[in-house]
């Protein structure tokens, strides 16, 4: 099996906690050639920890020092520019979500991937969670879905409150000067003028809730015909009602709170059964997601009485989702005919749905 030579852009929390440890563990599949961060001391600390030779402070420097890398792993804050630049150089790309914050920039990345033949995979790691995959299989078995609910509540710091309790994350001793958040500027250019609470909800939806939109769309990829949505005055709570041509409806509930909790689930009610997918906290390694299926058994006496009510709980495997998605990325790079499960087209459709939800909320503001 050929090893994929990778350069890692961004040495912060998610790189140290998940991606770099699993890239190093999967040494039969990956070789970490270079690490890159705009904070040189942080890049040096991470390079020493993971025994990486090349240390860089920009993507351009990394591509110059290691021109023969096969792929770039994009883990910095704003993904669009580096992803596009790497694709244009013919490098395969694995990027953390969200791929982008506007339809325009994602379409540009899709075009670059198609033009160069470089593959682009988005890190929706929950799609590689065995429990989530089983949940989607069970939802697909529902004879006639009538209603669904997406529910996501995260605690302080967008759910990252748990990180200090799990691992010590290296920080730069001399943080670089903060730059203007170019993401919001691009959003305003495409989205148009919007109240501040809608912009805050927009960033929350793309940064935290996009995972749930992606899982939901994996089950129900068709675009809704009607969307109604509301945002709280501070942008920390978003609810939406999605309606479809066949009468199917879905309620989205997303909130960032001060309570140290993590709640994430998708429930689908159907004519013959109900399926609930409870997704585990992504930062708790090897913690499986669970699926609950509720259905009625046929009566044992030929229909003269009601059959038993059955509740089946299915627990996913203990394989770590972050690790599983990197295995898939390697397979896609090594196999010309294999395309990423979570590719650019999925990210584009997710983005369109999230923007439609936020436009609906903006109309109510």
C-alpha positions, 0 to 999 in steps of 0.5 A, spaced: 500 500 500 502 506 497 504 512 503 501 518 501 505 524 503 502 530 506 503 537 509 499 539 514 496 547 514 494 549 521 497 546 528 492 548 533 487 544 537 484 540 532 490 538 529 493 536 535 488 533 538 485 529 532 488 529 525 496 529 527 495 523 532 491 519 527 496 521 521 502 519 525 498 512 527 496 511 520 504 511 518 503 505 513 498 510 509 501 517 511 507 520 511 507 527 514 512 531 510 511 538 513 507 542 518 505 549 517 502 555 522 503 562 521 505 562 528 512 559 527 514 557 535 507 553 535 509 550 528 516 548 531 513 545 537 508 541 533 513 538 529 518 536 534 512 532 538 510 529 531 517 528 529 516 532 522 522 535 518 519 541 515 517 547 519 513 552 515 509 559 516 505 559 509 502 554 504 507 557 499 513 556 503 510 549 504 509 547 497 516 550 495 520 546 501 516 540 499 514 540 492 513 533 492 507 532 497 501 528 494 496 532 499 495 538 503 491 537 510 487 544 511 486 545 518 487 553 519 481 557 521 479 560 514 479 554 509 477 557 502 484 560 500 488 555 502 484 549 499 483 553 492 491 554 492 493 547 493 488 544 488 491 549 483 497 546 484 494 539 483 495 537 490 489 532 493 486 536 499 483 534 506 480 540 509 476 541 516 469 543 515 466 548 513 469 547 506 467 555 505 462 560 507 459 562 500 456 558 494 461 562 490 467 560 493 465 553 493 463 553 486 470 555 485 473 550 489 469 545 485 471 547 478 479 547 480 478 540 483 475 538 476 480 541 472 486 539 475 483 532 477 485 533 485 480 530 489 477 534 495 474 531 501 471 535 507 472 533 514 465 531 516 467 526 520 461 524 523 459 521 517 464 516 518 462 514 525 459 507 525 453 509 529 451 514 524 452 510 518 448 505 521 443 510 523 442 512 516 441 505 514 435 504 519 432 511 516 433 509 509 428 502 511 423 507 514 417 505 509 414 512 509 417 518 513 413 523 515 417 528 520 424 529 522 427 533 528 435 535 528 437 537 535 444 540 537 445 544 543 453 545 545 456 548 551 460 554 552 466 556 546 462 552 541 462 546 545 470 546 545 469 547 553 471 540 554 478 540 550 482 542 557 479 536 560 481 531 555 488 534 553 493 539 553 494 543 547 500 547 545 499 554 544 504 560 541 508 564 546 507 570 541 500 570 538 500 573 531 496 579 530 489 578 529 487 579 522 480 582 519 475 576 519 475 575 511 469 570 512 464 575 514 466 580 509 465 574 503 459 572 506 456 579 506 458 580 499 454 574 497 448 574 502 447 582 503 446 586 508 443 582 515 442 584 522 448 582 527 444 576 530 443 573 523 451 574 522 452 570 528 447 565 527 450 564 520 457 563 523 455 558 528 451 554 523 457 553 518 462 552 524 458 548 529 451 546 526 454 544 519 455 537 521 448 536 523 445 539 516 450 534 512 448 528 516 440 530 515 442 531 508 445 524 507 438 521 509 434 527 505 438 530 500 432 533 496 431 540 497 425 543 501 420 547 498 418 551 504 423 554 509 421 558 515 426 560 520 427 564 527 434 566 530 434 569 537 436 576 538 443 574 540 444 569 534 445 563 539 439 560 538 436 558 531 430 554 529 427 552 522 421 548 519 422 545 513 417 542 508 417 538 502 413 537 496 410 530 499 408 533 505 414 531 509 417 536 514 423 537 519 424 541 525 431 544 526 433 546 533 440 549 534 443 552 540 449 554 543 448 555 551 452 556 557 450 549 560 456 544 559 452 539 555 453 536 548 446 534 545 446 532 538 441 527 535 436 526 529 429 523 529 425 520 524 418 518 525 415 514 519 409 510 518 412 503 520 417 505 525 421 511 529 429 511 528 433 516 533 440 517 532 444 519 538 451 522 536 456 522 541 461 528 543 466 528 537 472 530 542 471 523 546 475 518 543 472 511 541 465 513 544 460 510 539 454 513 537 447 509 538 441 508 534 434 507 537 429 503 533 422 503 535 416 499 532 410 495 533 410 487 532 405 484 528 399 481 532 401 473 534 393 471 534 392 473 527 390 481 528 385 480 534 390 484 539 395 489 538 402 486 537 408 488 542 412 494 542 419 493 540 425 498 542 432 496 539 438 499 541 444 499 536 451 501 539 456 503 533 463 500 533 469 503 537 473 505 531 474 512 532 471 517 526 477 521 525 481 515 524 476 512 519 475 518 515 483 519 514 483 511 512 477 513 507 481 519 504 488 515 503 483 510 499 481 516 495 488 518 493 490 511 492 484 509 488 483 513 481 476 511 481 474 512 488 471 519 490 470 522 497 464 520 501 463 527 503 466 531 497 465 538 494 458 537 491 455 535 498 458 541 501 455 545 496 448 543 497 449 543 505 451 550 504 445 552 499 441 549 505 444 553 510 444 559 507 436 558 505 435 557 512 439 563 514 435 568 509 428 565 512 431 567 519 433 574 516 426 575 513 423 575 520 428 580 523 
